[in-house]
Amino acid sequence: MSARLGYYPGCSQSGTAAEYDISSRACMAALGIESIDVPDWTCCGSTPAHTVDHHLAGALAARNLLQAEAAGCDRVATPCPSCLAALKTAEQHLADPDYKANVERLLGRAAPGPMDCQSVLQLLFEQVGPQGVRQRVARPLTGLRVACYYGCIMNRPPGLMNFDDPENPVAMDQLLEACGATVVDYPFKTECCGAAFAMPRLDIMQRLSARLLDMAAKAGADCIAVACPLCQMNLDLRRGQANKAASAPHAMPVPYFTQLLGLALGLPEQALRMDKLVLPLAPALEAATKREAGREAAQAARQNAKAKEDAPCV
């Protein structure tokens, strides 16, 4: 069986973040990346499992790696950074004989061999790249000012995730710039949004998410592009709670980077489930188009004025 790319959607992408899964698949297909779903995949344990039992967390993730291995996959891609961290952590810890033995006891079978696990962001950046995206853009995101927000675990810890710069990642920036968007300087691109603390400590999520929204507004962004379902939920669905804590009126849309990429590739909005965003992106796109038209008109007026000044007297 020839080696294949396994796609692991993860639990959030099958429910609250379905638009991330749908848009990821759509972009991969449009860019010629073939994959198969990891057969009979199950929850990877995400962030809660390791707080209860490290060996159980490893077994949950390892089972999915075994399923990918049995399907003839030599690598696995997932949209979710929490899923990616769980898969990569299990693979790393399985190098320890004692840990491996405990995981195999829970699995009831041998642990999987080495598996290359990547985020969809890394897959698109390394397999297609900005230049490959630029060549396929059908509807440039001209004038749209985007703050690229990676979240706190997409690139960290660096020894585990091993992709991009852990403090100043640029992969999403470069892909969206290739789509024609204007990527603003966003210094909080790897700061935490509060993640799952929205449940036990809402105040923490409110404070951290409010900082992110404030900084994006100060940077002049029209929207915040994200690559994590928890980040998207806190900044979009829970935006009102963050605004309340900060006494702020932020109303900035928070699409997944794959939704923006898909729009630039000319994919229809329904194929990217743009309708699932709490705050729609359409007003920001319309404002960007009008702003760009105004900029072009002003530039043309300046050029005409200069041409008249430079014209010889008769």
VENGI-V659215 format. One record per residue. N is the residue number from 1. PHI is phi in degrees with one decimal (NA if undefined). BURIAL is I if it has 16 or more other C-alpha atoms within 10 Angstrom, else O. D_LAST is the distance of its C-alpha to the last C-alpha in whole Angstrom. Layout:
BEGIN
n:N phi:PHI burial:BURIAL d_last:D_LAST
n:N phi:PHI burial:BURIAL d_last:D_LAST
END
This chain:
BEGIN
n:1 phi:NA burial:O d_last:80
n:2 phi:-71.9 burial:O d_last:77
n:3 phi:-65.5 burial:O d_last:75
n:4 phi:-134.4 burial:I d_last:73
n:5 phi:-90.2 burial:I d_last:71
n:6 phi:-93.4 burial:I d_last:73
n:7 phi:-108.3 burial:I d_last:71
n:8 phi:-110.5 burial:I d_last:73
n:9 phi:-69.7 burial:I d_last:72
n:10 phi:84.6 burial:I d_last:74
n:11 phi:-66.9 burial:I d_last:75
n:12 phi:-60.2 burial:I d_last:72
n:13 phi:-71.5 burial:I d_last:70
n:14 phi:-100.2 burial:O d_last:73
n:15 phi:-142.1 burial:O d_last:73
n:16 phi:-64.0 burial:O d_last:70
n:17 phi:-112.7 burial:I d_last:68
n:18 phi:-57.9 burial:I d_last:68
n:19 phi:-66.6 burial:I d_last:64
n:20 phi:-70.4 burial:I d_last:64
n:21 phi:-63.3 burial:I d_last:66
n:22 phi:-62.6 burial:I d_last:65
n:23 phi:-71.4 burial:I d_last:61
n:24 phi:-64.7 burial:I d_last:62
n:25 phi:-61.4 burial:I d_last:64
n:26 phi:-63.9 burial:I d_last:61
n:27 phi:-68.4 burial:I d_last:59
n:28 phi:-60.3 burial:I d_last:61
n:29 phi:-64.9 burial:O d_last:62
n:30 phi:-65.6 burial:O d_last:58
n:31 phi:-97.3 burial:I d_last:57
n:32 phi:78.4 burial:O d_last:60
n:33 phi:-95.4 burial:O d_last:63
n:34 phi:-94.1 burial:O d_last:66
n:35 phi:-153.0 burial:I d_last:69
n:36 phi:-125.0 burial:O d_last:73
n:37 phi:-67.1 burial:I d_last:74
n:38 phi:-59.8 burial:I d_last:77
n:39 phi:-62.5 burial:I d_last:80
n:40 phi:50.1 burial:O d_last:82
n:41 phi:-68.2 burial:I d_last:80
n:42 phi:-133.7 burial:I d_last:81
n:43 phi:-56.8 burial:I d_last:80
n:44 phi:-85.1 burial:I d_last:79
n:45 phi:97.6 burial:I d_last:81
n:46 phi:44.1 burial:I d_last:77
n:47 phi:-85.8 burial:O d_last:78
n:48 phi:-70.6 burial:O d_last:81
n:49 phi:-60.3 burial:I d_last:83
n:50 phi:-70.8 burial:O d_last:83
n:51 phi:-77.6 burial:O d_last:84
n:52 phi:-100.3 burial:O d_last:87
n:53 phi:-159.2 burial:O d_last:88
n:54 phi:-64.1 burial:I d_last:86
n:55 phi:-72.7 burial:I d_last:88
n:56 phi:-63.6 burial:I d_last:88
n:57 phi:-59.1 burial:I d_last:84
n:58 phi:-64.2 burial:I d_last:84
n:59 phi:-67.4 burial:I d_last:86
n:60 phi:-62.1 burial:I d_last:84
n:61 phi:-71.6 burial:I d_last:81
n:62 phi:-63.7 burial:I d_last:83
n:63 phi:-59.1 burial:I d_last:84
n:64 phi:-68.3 burial:I d_last:81
n:65 phi:-66.4 burial:I d_last:80
n:66 phi:-63.7 burial:I d_last:83
n:67 phi:-63.5 burial:I d_last:82
n:68 phi:-66.6 burial:I d_last:79
n:69 phi:-61.6 burial:I d_last:81
n:70 phi:-65.6 burial:O d_last:83
n:71 phi:-86.4 burial:I d_last:80
n:72 phi:84.6 burial:I d_last:79
n:73 phi:-89.2 burial:I d_last:76
n:74 phi:-107.5 burial:I d_last:75
n:75 phi:-154.8 burial:I d_last:73
n:76 phi:-133.4 burial:I d_last:72
n:77 phi:-117.5 burial:I d_last:69
n:78 phi:-140.7 burial:I d_last:69
n:79 phi:-69.4 burial:I d_last:66
n:80 phi:-86.5 burial:I d_last:68
n:81 phi:-66.2 burial:I d_last:69
n:82 phi:-67.4 burial:I d_last:72
n:83 phi:-63.2 burial:I d_last:73
n:84 phi:-60.7 burial:I d_last:72
n:85 phi:-61.9 burial:I d_last:73
n:86 phi:-65.3 burial:I d_last:77
n:87 phi:-65.4 burial:I d_last:77
n:88 phi:-71.1 burial:I d_last:76
n:89 phi:-65.2 burial:I d_last:78
n:90 phi:-60.9 burial:I d_last:81
n:91 phi:-61.6 burial:I d_last:80
n:92 phi:-66.3 burial:O d_last:80
n:93 phi:-71.4 burial:I d_last:83
n:94 phi:-67.0 burial:I d_last:85
n:95 phi:-72.1 burial:O d_last:85
n:96 phi:-85.9 burial:O d_last:88
n:97 phi:-58.1 burial:O d_last:91
n:98 phi:-67.3 burial:O d_last:93
n:99 phi:-62.6 burial:I d_last:90
n:100 phi:-60.5 burial:I d_last:89
n:101 phi:-62.9 burial:I d_last:93
n:102 phi:-67.7 burial:I d_last:93
n:103 phi:-67.3 burial:I d_last:90
n:104 phi:-65.3 burial:I d_last:92
n:105 phi:-64.3 burial:O d_last:95
n:106 phi:-70.5 burial:O d_last:93
n:107 phi:-75.2 burial:I d_last:91
n:108 phi:75.9 burial:O d_last:94
n:109 phi:-162.4 burial:O d_last:93
n:110 phi:-67.0 burial:O d_last:91
n:111 phi:-71.3 burial:I d_last:88
n:112 phi:-71.6 burial:I d_last:84
n:113 phi:-81.9 burial:O d_last:83
n:114 phi:-59.5 burial:O d_last:80
n:115 phi:-140.4 burial:I d_last:77
n:116 phi:-80.6 burial:O d_last:73
n:117 phi:-109.0 burial:I d_last:72
n:118 phi:-135.1 burial:I d_last:68
n:119 phi:-80.8 burial:I d_last:66
n:120 phi:-61.7 burial:I d_last:64
n:121 phi:-60.2 burial:I d_last:61
n:122 phi:-64.2 burial:I d_last:62
n:123 phi:-58.0 burial:I d_last:63
n:124 phi:-66.0 burial:I d_last:59
n:125 phi:-67.7 burial:I d_last:58
n:126 phi:-85.6 burial:O d_last:60
n:127 phi:-90.2 burial:O d_last:60
n:128 phi:-110.4 burial:I d_last:57
n:129 phi:78.8 burial:I d_last:55
n:130 phi:-56.9 burial:I d_last:51
n:131 phi:-66.2 burial:O d_last:50
n:132 phi:-64.8 burial:O d_last:52
n:133 phi:-66.6 burial:I d_last:51
n:134 phi:-56.4 burial:I d_last:47
n:135 phi:-70.3 burial:O d_last:48
n:136 phi:-106.6 burial:I d_last:50
n:137 phi:-66.0 burial:I d_last:47
n:138 phi:-110.2 burial:O d_last:47
n:139 phi:-138.3 burial:O d_last:46
n:140 phi:-58.0 burial:I d_last:44
n:141 phi:-87.9 burial:I d_last:45
n:142 phi:-58.8 burial:I d_last:41
n:143 phi:89.3 burial:I d_last:41
n:144 phi:-77.1 burial:I d_last:45
n:145 phi:-95.4 burial:I d_last:46
n:146 phi:-117.2 burial:I d_last:49
n:147 phi:-97.4 burial:I d_last:52
n:148 phi:-87.2 burial:I d_last:54
n:149 phi:-116.2 burial:I d_last:58
n:150 phi:-89.1 burial:I d_last:61
n:151 phi:82.3 burial:I d_last:64
n:152 phi:-89.4 burial:I d_last:66
n:153 phi:-124.5 burial:I d_last:68
n:154 phi:-60.6 burial:I d_last:66
n:155 phi:-122.1 burial:I d_last:65
n:156 phi:-138.6 burial:I d_last:68
n:157 phi:-69.0 burial:O d_last:71
n:158 phi:-61.5 burial:O d_last:69
n:159 phi:-66.9 burial:O d_last:72
n:160 phi:-96.5 burial:O d_last:73
n:161 phi:-76.5 burial:I d_last:70
n:162 phi:52.9 burial:O d_last:68
n:163 phi:-152.0 burial:I d_last:64
n:164 phi:65.2 burial:I d_last:61
n:165 phi:-81.8 burial:O d_last:61
n:166 phi:-67.6 burial:I d_last:64
n:167 phi:-103.9 burial:O d_last:62
n:168 phi:-137.5 burial:O d_last:58
n:169 phi:-66.1 burial:I d_last:58
n:170 phi:-132.1 burial:O d_last:55
n:171 phi:-59.1 burial:I d_last:56
n:172 phi:-65.0 burial:I d_last:55
n:173 phi:-53.6 burial:I d_last:52
n:174 phi:-69.1 burial:I d_last:51
n:175 phi:-66.1 burial:I d_last:52
n:176 phi:-76.0 burial:I d_last:50
n:177 phi:-63.4 burial:I d_last:47
n:178 phi:-65.6 burial:I d_last:47
n:179 phi:-82.3 burial:I d_last:47
n:180 phi:99.0 burial:I d_last:44
n:181 phi:-73.5 burial:I d_last:45
n:182 phi:-97.7 burial:I d_last:44
n:183 phi:-87.3 burial:I d_last:47
n:184 phi:-82.0 burial:I d_last:48
n:185 phi:-73.6 burial:I d_last:50
n:186 phi:-122.6 burial:I d_last:53
n:187 phi:-69.7 burial:I d_last:56
n:188 phi:-99.8 burial:I d_last:58
n:189 phi:-64.1 burial:I d_last:58
n:190 phi:-120.2 burial:I d_last:62
n:191 phi:-75.3 burial:I d_last:63
n:192 phi:-78.5 burial:I d_last:66
n:193 phi:-92.5 burial:I d_last:66
n:194 phi:108.4 burial:I d_last:70
n:195 phi:45.3 burial:I d_last:70
n:196 phi:-77.3 burial:I d_last:74
n:197 phi:-67.1 burial:O d_last:75
n:198 phi:-59.0 burial:I d_last:73
n:199 phi:-84.1 burial:O d_last:77
n:200 phi:-80.1 burial:O d_last:79
n:201 phi:-138.9 burial:O d_last:77
n:202 phi:-56.6 burial:O d_last:74
n:203 phi:-61.9 burial:I d_last:73
n:204 phi:-66.7 burial:I d_last:72
n:205 phi:-60.4 burial:I d_last:70
n:206 phi:-59.5 burial:I d_last:68
n:207 phi:-66.5 burial:I d_last:67
n:208 phi:-70.1 burial:I d_last:66
n:209 phi:-67.0 burial:I d_last:64
n:210 phi:-61.9 burial:I d_last:63
n:211 phi:-61.5 burial:I d_last:61
n:212 phi:-66.1 burial:I d_last:60
n:213 phi:-66.2 burial:I d_last:58
n:214 phi:-59.6 burial:O d_last:57
n:215 phi:-66.9 burial:I d_last:55
n:216 phi:-62.8 burial:I d_last:53
n:217 phi:-66.4 burial:I d_last:52
n:218 phi:-64.8 burial:O d_last:51
n:219 phi:-77.3 burial:I d_last:49
n:220 phi:81.8 burial:O d_last:47
n:221 phi:-75.9 burial:I d_last:49
n:222 phi:-87.6 burial:I d_last:49
n:223 phi:-156.8 burial:I d_last:52
n:224 phi:-114.9 burial:I d_last:55
n:225 phi:-89.9 burial:I d_last:56
n:226 phi:-124.1 burial:I d_last:59
n:227 phi:-134.9 burial:I d_last:62
n:228 phi:-143.6 burial:I d_last:65
n:229 phi:-65.3 burial:I d_last:67
n:230 phi:-69.0 burial:I d_last:68
n:231 phi:-60.5 burial:I d_last:65
n:232 phi:-62.7 burial:I d_last:63
n:233 phi:-63.7 burial:I d_last:66
n:234 phi:-68.2 burial:I d_last:66
n:235 phi:-88.0 burial:I d_last:62
n:236 phi:-107.5 burial:I d_last:62
n:237 phi:-63.6 burial:O d_last:65
n:238 phi:-97.7 burial:I d_last:67
n:239 phi:-55.4 burial:I d_last:63
n:240 phi:-61.2 burial:I d_last:65
n:241 phi:-68.0 burial:I d_last:68
n:242 phi:-65.4 burial:I d_last:65
n:243 phi:-62.2 burial:I d_last:63
n:244 phi:-62.8 burial:O d_last:66
n:245 phi:-67.3 burial:I d_last:67
n:246 phi:-100.4 burial:I d_last:64
n:247 phi:51.3 burial:O d_last:63
n:248 phi:-119.9 burial:O d_last:60
n:249 phi:-105.8 burial:O d_last:58
n:250 phi:-57.3 burial:I d_last:57
n:251 phi:-138.6 burial:I d_last:56
n:252 phi:-97.2 burial:I d_last:55
n:253 phi:-65.7 burial:I d_last:55
n:254 phi:-130.4 burial:I d_last:57
n:255 phi:-80.8 burial:I d_last:57
n:256 phi:-73.8 burial:I d_last:59
n:257 phi:-60.1 burial:I d_last:56
n:258 phi:-70.4 burial:I d_last:58
n:259 phi:-70.4 burial:I d_last:56
n:260 phi:-65.8 burial:I d_last:53
n:261 phi:-60.9 burial:I d_last:53
n:262 phi:-62.0 burial:I d_last:54
n:263 phi:-61.1 burial:I d_last:52
n:264 phi:-65.1 burial:I d_last:49
n:265 phi:-77.9 burial:I d_last:51
n:266 phi:88.6 burial:O d_last:51
n:267 phi:-75.8 burial:I d_last:54
n:268 phi:-67.4 burial:O d_last:55
n:269 phi:-58.2 burial:O d_last:56
n:270 phi:-65.7 burial:O d_last:59
n:271 phi:-69.9 burial:I d_last:60
n:272 phi:-111.9 burial:I d_last:59
n:273 phi:51.7 burial:I d_last:61
n:274 phi:-62.6 burial:I d_last:58
n:275 phi:-69.0 burial:O d_last:60
n:276 phi:-82.7 burial:O d_last:63
n:277 phi:-70.6 burial:I d_last:61
n:278 phi:-65.8 burial:I d_last:62
n:279 phi:-99.3 burial:I d_last:58
n:280 phi:-65.4 burial:I d_last:56
n:281 phi:-84.4 burial:I d_last:53
n:282 phi:-51.3 burial:O d_last:51
n:283 phi:-59.5 burial:O d_last:49
n:284 phi:-67.4 burial:I d_last:48
n:285 phi:-65.3 burial:I d_last:47
n:286 phi:-65.1 burial:O d_last:45
n:287 phi:-63.2 burial:O d_last:44
n:288 phi:-64.5 burial:I d_last:42
n:289 phi:-63.8 burial:I d_last:40
n:290 phi:-65.4 burial:O d_last:39
n:291 phi:-63.7 burial:O d_last:38
n:292 phi:-68.1 burial:O d_last:36
n:293 phi:-63.8 burial:O d_last:34
n:294 phi:-64.9 burial:O d_last:33
n:295 phi:-63.9 burial:O d_last:32
n:296 phi:-65.8 burial:O d_last:30
n:297 phi:-65.7 burial:O d_last:28
n:298 phi:-64.8 burial:O d_last:28
n:299 phi:-65.1 burial:O d_last:27
n:300 phi:-63.9 burial:O d_last:24
n:301 phi:-64.2 burial:O d_last:23
n:302 phi:-64.3 burial:O d_last:22
n:303 phi:-65.6 burial:O d_last:21
n:304 phi:-65.6 burial:O d_last:18
n:305 phi:-63.4 burial:O d_last:17
n:306 phi:-65.3 burial:O d_last:17
n:307 phi:-62.2 burial:O d_last:15
n:308 phi:-69.0 burial:O d_last:12
n:309 phi:-63.6 burial:O d_last:13
n:310 phi:-81.9 burial:O d_last:12
n:311 phi:-65.7 burial:O d_last:9
n:312 phi:-68.9 burial:O d_last:6
n:313 phi:-74.4 burial:O d_last:4
n:314 phi:-118.5 burial:O d_last:0
END
